[in-house]
Amino acid sequence: MELTLTEHSIILGTLLGDGYLQKRAQKARLRICHSIKQKQYVDWKYQQLIRLCQRTQSPYLTTVRLGKTYSFTTQSEKILLKYHSLFYKNDIKKITTQLIDYIKEPLSLAVWWLDDGNARNDCHAGRLATQAFSLEEHKILQQLLFQNFKIQTNIVKHSSKKKQYYLYIPSQYFSQLINKIQIYVQQIPTMQYKLGKPRND
C-alpha cells in the first residue's frame, strides 16, 4: 500500500500533535482520539484516512472520567512502520532533526495546529501546546517551522518546576500561519475558532 500525499501529510501532522502510533510486530496502527467537542474534526480525519480504516470500527464515543472522547484506530499496516521509526525511540515519542526533511506540507502544519494550537483572544497571535517535549526538541521544532514555513516562534517557559515549554507565534508570523492553513481549516466548520480573530490593522 502506498499512501497519498494527503494521507502522508495528515499522519505527520497528527503525530506532531495528539496522535499515537502503536507498533504491532512488523506493522503499526494509528490511534486518533479527541474530545467529543471535536467530533466533526475526528470525522474529517477519518474520511481523509478511510483507506486505512477498511477493517476497523468507525469513530466511536467513549465516556471517561473527565468527559467524553471520540476516536478511531486505523488497521495495522507495514507502511506505518516508517512513521513509528521517525517519531518513536523505545516507544516514546521524540522530536529529531529528521522531521525537518519530512514535514514540509501546509496540510501537516494545519493538522498540527488543529491538534495543539491555540489562538489568543486578546491579540492576533497564538501558541502550540508542546509541553511534552524537551527544550532541545523545541529548538528542532522552531527550526522546522522557520526553515520549511518561514514562521518564526519563541520558546516560552511554561513551568519552571517541570521544565516545560511551549512555542509562541507572535503576531506578524501568526498571519503567515493562518494564510497557509486556512484552506484546510475551513473544511471543518466547528474548528474555525482555531483561526483566531481577523487582524484589524
C-alpha positions as CSV (number, residue, x, y, z in Angstrom):
1,M,0.0,0.0,0.0
2,E,1.3,3.4,-1.0
3,L,0.0,6.5,0.8
4,T,-1.2,9.6,-1.0
5,L,0.3,13.0,-0.2
6,T,-2.8,13.9,1.7
7,E,-2.7,10.8,3.9
8,H,1.0,11.2,4.4
9,S,0.6,14.9,5.4
10,I,-2.2,14.2,7.8
11,I,-0.4,11.4,9.5
12,L,2.7,13.6,10.1
13,G,0.6,16.4,11.5
14,T,-1.3,14.1,13.7
15,L,1.9,12.6,15.1
16,L,3.3,16.0,15.9
17,G,0.0,16.6,17.7
18,D,-2.2,14.2,19.6
19,G,-1.9,11.0,17.5
20,Y,-0.4,7.8,18.8
21,L,1.2,5.0,16.7
22,Q,1.2,1.5,18.2
23,K,3.8,-0.9,16.8
24,R,2.5,-4.5,16.3
25,A,5.0,-7.0,15.1
26,Q,6.0,-5.8,11.6
27,K,3.2,-3.4,11.3
28,A,1.8,-0.3,13.1
29,R,-1.6,1.3,13.6
30,L,-2.6,4.9,14.3
31,R,-5.0,5.9,17.1
32,I,-6.7,9.3,16.9
33,C,-8.7,10.5,20.0
34,H,-10.2,13.9,20.7
35,S,-12.8,15.4,22.9
36,I,-16.4,14.9,21.8
37,K,-16.4,18.7,21.1
38,Q,-14.1,18.0,18.2
39,K,-16.3,15.3,16.7
40,Q,-16.5,17.0,13.3
41,Y,-12.7,17.2,13.2
42,V,-12.4,13.4,14.0
43,D,-14.9,12.6,11.3
44,W,-12.9,14.7,8.8
45,K,-9.7,12.8,9.7
46,Y,-11.5,9.5,9.4
47,Q,-12.7,10.4,5.9
48,Q,-9.3,11.5,4.8
49,L,-7.7,8.3,6.1
50,I,-10.6,6.0,5.1
51,R,-8.3,3.7,3.0
52,L,-6.5,2.8,6.3
53,C,-9.8,2.0,8.1
54,Q,-11.4,-0.6,5.9
55,R,-11.1,-3.3,8.5
56,T,-11.7,-1.2,11.7
57,Q,-14.5,0.3,13.6
58,S,-15.8,3.7,12.6
59,P,-15.3,6.6,15.0
60,Y,-16.9,5.8,18.4
61,L,-17.8,7.6,21.6
62,T,-16.3,6.7,25.0
63,T,-17.1,8.1,28.4
64,V,-14.1,8.6,30.6
65,R,-13.6,10.3,34.0
66,L,-13.0,13.7,32.6
67,G,-15.8,13.6,30.0
68,K,-16.5,12.0,26.6
69,T,-14.0,11.2,23.8
70,Y,-14.5,10.4,20.2
71,S,-11.9,8.2,18.5
72,F,-10.9,5.7,15.9
73,T,-7.9,3.4,15.1
74,T,-6.6,2.5,11.7
75,Q,-5.9,-1.0,10.7
76,S,-2.3,-2.2,11.1
77,E,-0.2,-1.6,8.0
78,K,3.5,-2.1,7.2
79,I,3.6,1.4,5.6
80,L,3.0,2.9,9.0
81,L,6.2,1.4,10.5
82,K,8.3,4.1,8.9
83,Y,6.4,6.8,10.8
84,H,6.9,4.8,14.0
85,S,10.7,4.8,13.3
86,L,10.5,8.5,12.6
87,F,8.7,9.6,15.7
88,Y,9.5,7.0,18.4
89,K,12.5,5.9,20.3
90,N,11.9,3.0,22.6
91,D,8.2,3.6,22.1
92,I,8.5,7.1,23.4
93,K,7.6,10.0,21.1
94,K,10.7,12.1,20.2
95,I,11.4,15.0,18.0
96,T,14.5,14.7,15.9
97,T,16.1,16.7,13.1
98,Q,14.9,14.0,10.6
99,L,11.5,15.6,10.8
100,I,12.7,18.7,9.1
101,D,13.1,16.7,5.9
102,Y,9.6,15.3,6.1
103,I,7.2,18.0,7.4
104,K,7.0,20.4,4.5
105,E,3.3,20.4,3.5
106,P,0.9,23.1,4.8
107,L,-1.6,20.3,5.4
108,S,0.7,18.8,8.1
109,L,1.0,22.2,9.6
110,A,-2.8,22.6,9.6
111,V,-3.4,19.3,11.4
112,W,-0.7,20.0,14.0
113,W,-2.3,23.4,14.7
114,L,-5.8,21.9,14.9
115,D,-4.5,19.3,17.4
116,D,-2.3,21.5,19.5
117,G,-2.7,25.2,18.5
118,N,-4.5,27.9,20.4
119,A,-5.2,31.4,19.1
120,R,-5.1,34.2,21.6
121,N,-8.4,36.2,22.1
122,D,-6.7,39.5,23.0
123,C,-4.4,39.8,20.0
124,H,-3.6,38.2,16.7
125,A,-1.1,35.6,17.9
126,G,-1.0,32.0,19.1
127,R,0.8,29.1,20.8
128,L,1.4,25.4,20.3
129,A,0.9,23.2,23.3
130,T,4.2,21.4,23.1
131,Q,4.9,21.0,26.8
132,A,5.6,17.2,26.4
133,F,8.8,18.0,24.5
134,S,12.2,18.9,25.9
135,L,14.0,22.2,25.3
136,E,16.2,20.6,22.7
137,E,13.2,19.2,20.9
138,H,11.6,22.7,21.0
139,K,14.7,24.1,19.2
140,I,14.2,21.5,16.5
141,L,10.5,22.3,16.1
142,Q,11.5,26.0,16.0
143,Q,14.0,25.3,13.2
144,L,11.4,23.2,11.3
145,L,8.8,25.9,11.4
146,F,11.2,28.6,10.2
147,Q,13.1,26.6,7.6
148,N,10.1,25.0,6.0
149,F,7.3,27.5,6.6
150,K,9.1,30.8,7.3
151,I,7.3,31.1,10.6
152,Q,9.3,32.5,13.5
153,T,8.5,31.3,17.0
154,N,9.6,32.0,20.6
155,I,10.3,29.2,23.1
156,V,8.5,30.2,26.3
157,K,8.9,28.5,29.7
158,H,5.6,27.1,30.8
159,S,6.6,25.6,34.1
160,S,10.0,26.1,35.9
161,K,9.5,23.2,38.2
162,K,8.6,20.7,35.5
163,K,10.9,22.3,32.9
164,Q,8.1,22.6,30.4
165,Y,8.0,24.9,27.4
166,Y,5.7,25.9,24.6
167,L,6.0,27.6,21.2
168,Y,4.6,31.1,20.9
169,I,3.9,32.5,17.5
170,P,3.9,36.4,17.5
171,S,1.5,38.5,15.5
172,Q,3.5,39.1,12.3
173,Y,4.1,35.3,11.9
174,F,0.7,34.2,13.1
175,S,-0.8,35.8,10.0
176,Q,1.6,33.7,7.8
177,L,0.5,30.6,9.7
178,I,-3.2,31.4,9.1
179,N,-2.7,32.1,5.4
180,K,-1.0,28.7,5.0
181,I,-3.6,26.6,6.8
182,Q,-7.0,28.3,6.5
183,I,-7.9,26.5,3.3
184,Y,-7.8,23.2,5.3
185,V,-9.4,24.5,8.5
186,Q,-12.3,26.0,6.6
187,Q,-13.3,22.4,5.6
188,I,-14.3,21.8,9.3
189,P,-16.8,24.4,10.4
190,T,-16.6,23.6,14.1
191,M,-12.8,24.2,14.1
192,Q,-12.9,27.8,12.7
193,Y,-12.1,29.2,16.2
194,K,-8.6,27.9,15.7
195,L,-8.0,30.6,13.1
196,G,-8.5,33.3,15.8
197,K,-9.9,36.8,15.2
198,P,-9.1,38.6,11.9
199,R,-6.3,41.2,12.2
200,N,-7.7,44.8,12.1
201,D,-4.6,46.8,11.2
